[in-house]
Amino acid sequence: MQYDFLKKFPKRMKNVGLYGRLVLNTTSKTTWNQYQFYTDSEQLNIVFAVLLFIMEQSLKEEYCTIDEIGAYIDNINSTYFGKELSFDDCRKLGDFIVNTILSNDGKLMHFDGYDFESRAYHIVNISYVKNRVVYINGEVKRTSYSLTDDGYNLMLSTLEVENNLKLTIHEMIFQMHLEKQSYDKAVDDIKNIFLQMRIQLQKIREAMLRIRRNALEYSVTEYEEILNENLNTITDTKTKFENYREHVRKRVTELEHENINIRKLTEKDEENLVNLKVISRYLSQTIDEHQKILNTHFDLKDLYTKELEQLAKVASIKRFSIKTDFYDEVIKNPEVLEDFNYFLTPLFNREIEKIYHPLKACEFQRPLKYKAEEDSVDNIDFDEEAWEREQERRRQEKKKKYESSVSYIIEKIVSKGEVLLSEMKEEIGNNEVERLKLIPTIDVFKEVMVEMIKGQNLDICALKKERSTVITDSMEVFEPNIMILDLLEKYDPDGEISNLIVLKSTGEDVIFSEIECEDGTKKSIRCSDVRFVAVRR
């Protein structure tokens, strides 16, 4: 089939037909005017309110007769709708809704769904309620109504399954079908899961667009709701689906091996093999969507915080009228141009965002080494998992270098309470081993110092609280705050240090000679002297 997404189209149209037939039955009747329900919205609201009542009675396995439905309508009408209806009118309205609209006056209801595989329409039968004869108090004969499977599906699709539970439910069904080797059903499940992830990603992007336009129009309730949905989506999802993908790939390998070396696959096994490959592809796409949602989740938080901060600053900005406060005053007295800087200063008190660096465009471009060219080509033709393992190994090696440098600094701070970078250099002297601990490479040392100076005054308690609430990605190489906390717990187990202050010192620059770079060359580096202070409780 050319368009795989059109498979099982009649099943999809069954769900559409549940709504379409009900709306058609409701809006095509003129009897509503007798009960003062004139608009489509009013009519559909009372119909679904009655459906909910029937569902509740069905779930409680209690009788649901026309008298009880009439009493229910009379109660909600007097409390909410305010129509001028007597109890008898409400009873007649309940009979009209149940027997005429929901039961179609006893006539069979159907909806035709086109089957693109057989190129013909399939008749899909629809039924919302069923009835049975009951005896109240063992004597009075009445007809009791309850929902059919179609009725339950209709009501459950309206609200009963919250957005934050849909992905979990689909994932549980997908796992069950994998375990039962019902791969044809698992294909539909993984497509639904991928669709849920894509919808969530689009919701985040739409929210960011609304925030950029006007953050005040995006309520805190909406922001909290989408954050909770994001957390429910990304929690443990990646690990689960990576395990599913590994399981599916093993099964594909087994079937392919069996087809080549043991026996020809049966028609059922061949179909399973095709479905497993589809599942594997969608699992990979789902994991990619998970990563996009994770990244966009933090972008959304940063954007919302930034926009609200900018709006909060608006009230504190002093504004000038060019005509009255500037032009008219200059015409009266040209000497006021001496204070023209008061008008220009607000234009330069904000740091300009770095979008384009002109110095980089004029910088001399050195030719890359052949080894770097080879590394850039190696990614093309080898196993993806082997490449990921190699990349993980490199990240871990680099992470160890960061940890070595930060560990050396934290150890000195804890032992001395206050120390200068120049004092560390004097203590190291010509000891190459100690120097490698502090400066594994120039790039690592530079990044460590920049991140620590950027923090200036690190509140240890606040960092611990942030670490317990923020989801971190294990693929990150260097996370300064988390690494500092881990090392402080190692060197300061009693938690005596409450703050860590890192400031540039006004002393002479510190020079380290013959330091190794990432590319293997050695250089001398000159940096400002830095003061590290540990504030104890």
KOLNU-391575 format. One record per residue (C-alpha): x, y, z; residue in three letters. Coordinates in steps of 0.25 Angstrom, whole numbers, plus 5000, padded with zeros to 4 digits. Layout:
REM KOLNU-391575
XYZALA...
***
This chain:
REM KOLNU-391575
500050005000MET500550144996GLN500050215008TYR500350135021ASP499650235030PHE498250205023LEU498250055028LYS497150025037LYS496450155033PHE495050095036PRO495450075051LYS495850225051ARG494550265045MET493750185055LYS494250285066ASN493850395056VAL492550335054GLY492150335069LEU492250485069TYR491750505055GLY490450425056ARG490150485070LEU490250625065VAL489450595053LEU488350535061ASN488350645071THR488350775062THR487350715052SER486250715062LYS485250825063THR484650765076THR485650845084TRP484950975083ASN483850915092GLN484850905103TYR485451045100GLN486850985096PHE486951065083TYR488451065080THR489350945076ASP490250975088SER489150965098GLU488550845091GLN489950765091LEU490250815105ASN488950755111ILE489150625103VAL490550595108PHE490050635122ALA489050525121VAL490050425115LEU490950455127LEU489750425137PHE489550285130ILE491050255130MET491050285145GLU489850195148GLN490450085139SER491750085146LEU491050075160LYS490149965154GLU488850045158GLU487550055151TYR487450175141CYS486050185137THR485350305130ILE484750355143ASP486150365149GLU486750425137ILE485550525137GLY485850555152ALA487250575148TYR486950675137ILE485950755146ASP487050765157ASN488150825148ILE487150905140ASN486650975153SER488050995158THR488851025145TYR488051045132PHE486851125137GLY485851075127LYS484351085130GLU484050935130LEU483250855139SER483650715144PHE482750655134ASP483450735123ASP484750695128CYS484350545128ARG483850565114LYS485150635110LEU485950515116GLY485050415108ASP485350495095PHE486850495098ILE486950355101VAL485950285091ASN485950385079THR487450445079ILE488250335086LEU487450215081SER486950275068ASN485550235070ASP485950085071GLY486550095056LYS487950035054LEU489050145053MET490250135044HIS491450215038PHE492150175026ASP493650165027GLY494550155014TYR495550045014ASP496650085005PHE497249945005GLU495949874999SER495550004992ARG494149994997ALA493250055008TYR493049975021HIS491849995029ILE492150025043VAL490950005053ASN490750105064ILE490050095077SER490150185089TYR489150125100VAL488449985102LYS487249955111ASN486749845119ARG485449815127VAL485549825142VAL484549815154TYR484649915164ILE484349865178ASN484049735171GLY482749785166GLU482849915157VAL483249875143LYS484249985137ARG485249995126THR486650025131SER487750085121TYR489250075121SER490350105112LEU490850015101THR492349995098ASP492250105088ASP491650195098GLY492750175108TYR493750195097ASN493050325093LEU493050375108MET494450335111LEU495050405099SER494450535104THR495150555117LEU495350435125GLU496750415121VAL497650535124GLU498750575115ASN499850545125ASN499350395125LEU499150375110LYS500650345108LEU500750255120THR499450175115ILE499950165101HIS501350115106GLU500750005115MET499849955103ILE501149955094PHE501949875104GLN500849775106MET500749755091HIS502249735090LEU502249635101GLU501049565093LYS501849575080GLN500649645074SER501549735065TYR500449775056ASP499749845068LYS501049895074ALA501249975061VAL499950055063ASP500350075078ASP501750125075ILE501150215064LYS500150275074ASN501350295084ILE502150365074PHE500950455071LEU500750485085GLN502250525086MET502150615074ARG500850685079ILE501550715092GLN502750775085LEU501750865076GLN501050905088LYS502350955095ILE502751025082ARG501351095081GLU501451135096ALA502851195093MET502251275081LEU501151325090ARG502151365101ILE502951445091ARG501751515086ARG501251555100ASN501651485112ALA500451545120LEU499451475111GLU500151335115TYR499551305129SER500351235140VAL499251125140THR499551095126GLU501051105128TYR500951005140GLU500150905132GLU501050895121ILE502250885130LEU501550765137ASN501250705124GLU502750715119ASN503250655132LEU502250535131ASN502750525116THR504250525119ILE504250445132THR504850305129ASP504350315115THR505750305108LYS506250195116THR504950115114LYS504950135099PHE506450105097GLU506149965104ASN505049945095TYR505849975083ARG506949885087GLU505949775089HIS505349795076VAL506649795069ARG507049665075LYS505749605070ARG506049655056VAL507449605056THR506849465061GLU505849465050LEU506849505039GLU507849405044HIS506749295044GLU506349335029ASN507849325024ILE508349205032ASN507249115037ILE505949115029ARG505149205020LYS504249295028LEU502749265028THR501749375023GLU501449415038LYS502949425041ASP503149515029GLU502049605033GLU502649605048ASN503949645042LEU503449765034VAL502649815046ASN503849795055LEU504649885046LYS503549985046VAL503549985061ILE505050005062SER504950125052ARG503850195060TYR504550165073LEU505850235068SER504950355064GLN504250355078THR505550355085ILE505950475076ASP504650545079GLU504950525094HIS506250595093GLN505550715086LYS504550725097ILE505550715107LEU506350835101ASN505150915098THR504650895112HIS505850975118PHE505751075106ASP504251105110LEU504651125125LYS505751215121ASP504951295111LEU503751315121TYR504651355132THR505351455123LYS504151515117GLU503451535131LEU504751605136GLU504751695124GLN503351735127LEU503651755142ALA504751855138LYS503751935129VAL503152005141ALA504552055146SER504952115133ILE504952265132LYS504452315118ARG504652445112PHE503752515101SER504652555090ILE503852675086LYS503452735100THR504652695108ASP505752705098PHE505452785085TYR504652895092ASP505652915102GLU506752925092VAL506053025084ILE505853105097LYS507253095102ASN508353025093PRO509353015104GLU508552895110VAL509252815099LEU510352805109GLU509552705117ASP509152625104PHE509752495110ASN508552485120TYR507752445107PHE508852355101LEU509252275114THR507952185114PRO508352135100LEU509652085105PHE509352025119ASN508951885114ARG509951785109GLU509851765094ILE509551625090GLU510651555083LYS510051515069ILE511251535060TYR512751555064HIS513451635053PRO514851605059LEU514551455056LYS514251485041ALA515651555040CYS516451455048GLU517451375040PHE516951235038GLN518051125041ARG517950995033PRO517350885040LEU518250755043LYS518050635035TYR517650555047LYS516550655050ALA516050635035GLU516050485037GLU515250495050ASP514150575043SER514050465033VAL514050345042ASP512650365046ASN512050315032ILE512250165031ASP512250095044PHE511250045055ASP510450145062GLU510650085075GLU512150075074ALA512150215071TRP511350255083GLU512250175092ARG513450245086GLU512850375088GLN512450345102GLU513850295105ARG514350435101ARG513350505109ARG513750435121GLN515250455119GLU514950605117LYS514050605130LYS515150545138LYS516050655134LYS515050755139TYR514850685152GLU516350685154SER516450835153SER515250865161VAL515650765171SER517050825173TYR516450965175ILE515350915185ILE516350835193GLU517150965195LYS515951045198ILE515450955209VAL516850935215SER517251085216LYS515851155216GLY516451265206GLU517451245195VAL518051315183LEU518351255170LEU519751315171SER519951245184GLU519551115177MET520551135166LYS521651155177GLU521251035184GLU521350955171ILE522651005167GLY523350905157ASN522450785162ASN521950745148GLU520950645155VAL520250755163GLU520250845152ARG519550745143LEU518450735154LYS518150885153LEU518350905139ILE518150775131PRO518050855118THR517951005115ILE516450995110ASP516050915122VAL516651015132PHE516151135124LYS514651075124GLU514751035139VAL515251175143MET514251255134VAL513051165140GLU513551185155MET513751335153ILE512451345146LYS511751295159GLY512451395168GLN511651355181ASN511151215181LEU510051185191ASP510351045194ILE508951015201CYS508251075188ALA509050995179LEU508750865187LYS507250905186LYS507350935171GLU508050795169ARG506950725175SER505850785166THR506550795153VAL506650685143ILE508050675137THR508550605125ASP509650495127SER510250535114MET510750665119GLU512250675121VAL512450785130PHE511350845140GLU512150935149PRO511150945160ASN510850795162ILE512350765161MET512650865172ILE511550815181LEU512050675179ASP513450705183LEU513050795195LEU512250675200GLU513550595199LYS514550695205TYR513550765214ASP512650645219PRO512050725231ASP511550835222GLY512250945229GLU512351035217ILE511151115213SER511651205202ASN512851195192LEU513351335187ILE514151345175VAL514651485171LEU515751545162LYS516951595170SER517651735168THR518951665169GLY519951635157GLU519651535146ASP519951395148VAL520751325137ILE520851175135PHE521951125125SER521951005116GLU520450965117ILE519950855108GLU518750895098CYS517750805093GLU518450785080ASP519750745087GLY520550875086THR521050945098LYS520851095101LYS520951195113SER519751255118ILE519551385126ARG518351405134CYS517851495145SER518051455159ASP516751395166VAL516351395180ARG515551275186PHE514851295199VAL514051185207ALA513051255216VAL512751155228ARG511451155236ARG
***
